[in-house]
Amino acid sequence: MISSGLSKEKLRSELRSMRNRLSTYEVLKRSNDIITTLTSLPSFLNAQVVACYLSFGSEVYTHGLVKAYCGTKDILIPVVDRE
């Protein structure tokens, strides 16, 4: 169980650890649920520009979202410099 007294870094670490224990099936299922909810929102449907990240590891799988909407919306993807 996650305590509310944890530092921000510790909380992130614990949540990442919990997420990393999910099976690939569970990550994809939950990702699909999230993307389905997102793409049904009026704010998403009416948007011409959408900011997104490319998923890595056990993060919400976003590659399908980018692929599905790259021809109809401007998709902004940040560049991360890990120095």
Phi and psi in degrees as a GROMACS rama.xvg file:
@    title "Ramachandran Plot"
@    xaxis  label "Phi"
@    yaxis  label "Psi"
@TYPE xy
-95.9019  125.731  ILE-2
-85.7067  141.952  SER-3
-72.656  -10.5767  SER-4
-86.6184  3.5279  GLY-5
-73.3872  149.613  LEU-6
-68.3487  161.259  SER-7
-57.6738  -43.8801  LYS-8
-65.5478  -42.2413  GLU-9
-66.4367  -41.6021  LYS-10
-61.3308  -46.1419  LEU-11
-59.4432  -42.6158  ARG-12
-62.9912  -43.7921  SER-13
-67.0687  -41.6355  GLU-14
-64.999  -40.1475  LEU-15
-63.1102  -41.047  ARG-16
-63.1276  -42.7284  SER-17
-62.561  -43.5414  MET-18
-64.2904  -39.3259  ARG-19
-67.915  -18.8384  ASN-20
-83.1265  -9.16215  ARG-21
-70.371  144.937  LEU-22
-71.2337  160.111  SER-23
-57.2145  -41.9573  THR-24
-57.3348  -47.0946  TYR-25
-65.8154  -40.085  GLU-26
-60.824  -46.6798  VAL-27
-67.0101  -38.8197  LEU-28
-63.9221  -49.0951  LYS-29
-65.3394  -37.8948  ARG-30
-61.5249  -44.4805  SER-31
-60.5702  -42.8985  ASN-32
-60.9612  -43.9171  ASP-33
-65.0846  -47.1779  ILE-34
-64.9761  -39.0666  ILE-35
-61.4629  -44.4786  THR-36
-63.7502  -47.2814  THR-37
-57.9847  -48.3604  LEU-38
-75.2294  -6.24424  THR-39
-96.5745  -7.35247  SER-40
-72.372  136.317  LEU-41
-55.6528  -37.7245  PRO-42
-63.3675  -35.1191  SER-43
-73.2619  -46.6528  PHE-44
-60.1511  -35.7258  LEU-45
-87.4629  -10.6003  ASN-46
-73.5678  141.126  ALA-47
-96.1664  -25.2792  GLN-48
-125.057  132.844  VAL-49
-129.68  129.19  VAL-50
-92.8962  136.296  ALA-51
-149.868  164.901  CYS-52
-118.3  158.235  TYR-53
-90.1785  123.402  LEU-54
-67.8908  155.735  SER-55
-141.031  137.147  PHE-56
62.5568  -125.523  GLY-57
-95.7458  13.6033  SER-58
-67.3178  163.664  GLU-59
-53.078  124.598  VAL-60
-70.8448  113.805  TYR-61
-110.094  -6.3062  THR-62
-60.3059  -39.0923  HIS-63
-64.5036  -38.4194  GLY-64
-61.7983  -48.3743  LEU-65
-61.1768  -45.8426  VAL-66
-63.5366  -40.6458  LYS-67
-68.9898  -31.6754  ALA-68
-112.029  2.00427  TYR-69
-64.5061  -22.8323  CYS-70
-90.1892  -15.3845  GLY-71
-114.827  -17.0111  THR-72
-133.863  154.608  LYS-73
-82.053  120.366  ASP-74
-103.658  121.039  ILE-75
-99.4123  125.265  LEU-76
-124.326  122.321  ILE-77
-71.71  152.929  PRO-78
-100.236  129.657  VAL-79
-107.061  124.451  VAL-80
-104.797  109.719  ASP-81
-96.4046  62.2671  ARG-82
